[in-house]
Amino acid sequence: MTDRGVLSMAGIWDFAMTVDLDDVRGLLERQVACNAAVADEGLAGDWGANIGSVMLGAYGDDVKVRACACAAAASDARMSGCELPVVINSGSGNQGITVSVPLIVYARELGSSDEQLYRALVLSNLVAIHQKTGIGRLSAFCGAVCAGAAAGAGIAYLDGGGYKEACHAVVNALSIVAGMVCDGAKPSCAGKIAFSVNAGILGYVMYRDGQQFYGGDGIVKKGVENTIDSIARLGRDGMRATNDEIIRIMLGS
């Protein structure tokens, strides 16, 4: 496996703010084009449980709702046979959708420049990878949780937030939805994505409005890296028995 020990929230933030965008433009342009297209298809067609369409119909067209609903719609389509390509993150199409589609929605709403969107995407993609590195490739810990928290960091940047806002978006989001389990790729992934993105947005909005979770609040530790380490331990070690039990339940044993 690639050595990702160099990754940290501080290092990722610095890289995202300073990278020559020509070095990453091709990848990010594909991520925007492909993942936005599958989200549009998810909303236009009849895919899976149609979580994206249900959300828009039930909760309205606020940008916070659209960010969650469009990401869910992309998963609706992907999990139910849509053959449109998706640019992945951490080996997962759903995680690739989750780290990108909400940012595309926010960038359109806010009138962000291409540069701002691309820097937000660099941030979101790498924050998700950083979280997943400690968990490992396979876990009963739902990867959408990490991706949704990472999306919160990217949205914080697009909305004018800085490094502290991005870090607290991640910590707050992880505290909210860290117990979500993975039981395979299926239509309900879209619902998990919707609520993970919502947690990422809420995590940012909490800190913007002067609220946060503190070290000692459950699995939250003081400092973003310590909290990410806690999540890695939960996903890598704590979910082993959970994974076995989920498989037994799915097999009907």
N, C-alpha and C positions, 0 to 999 in steps of 0.2 A: 504494500500500500504506500501511497505517496506520503512522505513525512510532512505533516501539517503543523508541527510543533511551533513554527514561527508565528502562527495566527494568535492574535489577541484583539480585544475590542479596540484598544488604543491604536495598534498597528493597522487594523482594518480601516478605522476611521481616517487615519493619516493617508493611507494608500488611496482610499476612495476619493479623498479631497484633492489629491495631487497627481494621480495617474494620468499619463498622456492618453487621452481617450482614443486616439488613433490605434493604440495597442489593443483595445478591447471593443472597439466600435462594431466590428463585424459580428462578433458573438452576441453582443447586446441588441444589435438591430434584428438579428434572427430571433432572439428571445422575445422581443416586443412584437414582431410580425406574427410569429407562429402562435404564441400563447394568447395574444389578443384575438387572433382568428378563431381559435378553438373556443374561446369564451363567447364570441359572437354566435358561433354555431350552437353552443349549449343553450343560449337564450332563444335562438330562432327555432330550434328543432324540439323534438320530444325525446329526451334522453334521460334514462334512469328515473330517479324520483323527482327530477326537475326542481331541485332545491333552489337554484338561482332564480328561476321564474317565480316560484312560490314566495321567496323572500321579497322580491320587488313588488309583487302583488299585495303582500300582506303588510309590508313595512314602509313602502313609499320609495322615493327616488333620491333621498339624501345621499351625499357622496359616501358617507360611512356605510350605508346600506349597499350602495352600488359596488363598493370595493369588495365587500364580503360576497355579494350575490354573483358578481362576474367571475370571481375566483371559483365559487361553487359551481357555476354553470360550466366552466371549462372542465371541471372534474366530472360533472354530470355526463358530458359528452365523452370524455376520455375513458371513463370507467364502463361505458355501455356500448363500446364498439366504434366510436368515431375514429376514422383513419387519418385525420389531420395530424401532422407532426407537432411535437411539443419539445421545447428546449428544457432539459432536465436540470435538477440540482441534487447533489448527493445521491445520484443514481436513480432518482425518482421523478417521474413526470408530474405527479401531484405536487411534489415539493417545488419543482420548477415553476409550476403554475402559481403556487402560493406566494413565492418570493417576488413574483413579477407582476401579475395581473392587478393586484390592488394598487401598486405604484403607478401603473399605466393609467388607471382610473383617476387617481388623485392628481397626477400630472396634467391630465386633460382638464380637470375641474379647476385647478389652480393656475392654469396657463404657464406651467413650467417650461423652461427651454429644454431642448434635446440634451444639452450638457447636464442640466440639473437632473433629468430623468436618468441618464446613464450613470451619473455618480451615485444616485440613490440605488440603482440596480446593482452596481458594484458592491455597495455597502450591504444590501439585503442578501445577495447571493453569498458573500463571504461570511457574514454573520451566521447564516444557516449552516454553512459548511463547518464553521468553527464549533458550533454547538454539537453537530453530528459526529465530529471527530472523536470526542470522548465516549460517545455512546456506542459507536461501531456501526458496521454495515447493516446488521439485522438486530431488531429488538422489538419487544411488544410495546415499546413506547412509541406513540404515534408521531411520525416525522412531521406531520402538519403543524404540530405544536411549535417545534423549532422554527419552521418556515414562517409561521404566522407571527412569531415574536420578531423574527428578522424583518418581516414586512413592516412591522411597527416601527422599527429603527429607520427604515427607508422613508416611511411616511413622515416621521418626525423631521428628517432632514428636508424633505420637500416642503413642509409647512413652516420652515424657517428655524427649526430647532438645531441645536448643536450636539456636541459629543455627549454631554450629560443627559440630554433628552433622549438620545438614541439608547444609551445604556439603561436608563430607567424604564424605557419602553420594553426592553427585553426582559429585565428583572420582573417588572410588574406582570407582564404577559405570562411568563413562565410560572409565576406564583398562582395565576388564575386557572390555567388549564393543564398543569403538569401531570394530572392523573389520567389523561386520555390514553386509551390503549389502542393498539393496532390489531385488527382481526382480519387482515388480508385486504387485497384490492377489490373494492366492490362499490355499489352506488352510494352507500352511506359515507364514504370518504368525503363526498361533497359537503355533507353537513358538518363533518369534523373540520374541514377547511374553513367553512364559513365562520364557525365559532372560534377557531384559532386566529383568523385574521381579525375578528372582532376583538379578541383579547389583546392582540398587538396594538390595535388602534386605541382601545381603552387604556392600555398600559402607558401609551404616550400622552393621551389626554389627561390622565390622572396626574402625571408629573407636571404637565403644562399648567394645570390648575392647582398646583401646590400640594398634591396628595401622592403618597407612595407607600409601598410595603418596605419594612425595615428588616435588617439582619436579625434573626431570631424569630421572625414570623414564619413558623413552619420550616420549610426547607430553604427559605431565603437566607442567604449569608451576606455579611457586609462586603460589598464590592462585587461588581458584575462578574469578574472571573471566578470568584468563589461560588457564586450562585450557579454559573454555568457548570462548574465542577460538580456541584450537588446534583444537577439534572443529569449529567453524564453518569454519575454513580447510580442514580435511580434507574436510568434506562439500561445501563450495561449490567449491573449486578442485581438490582432490586426486581427487575422484570423477568428474571430467568424462570422462576416458578410460575409466574403469570403466563409467560409464553407457553409453557407446557400445558397449563390448564386450559388456555384458549384453544389449543390444538385438540385436546381431548373433547372439549365442548363442540367444536366444529365437526369432529368425526362422530359425534353422538355417543361417545363412550363414557 
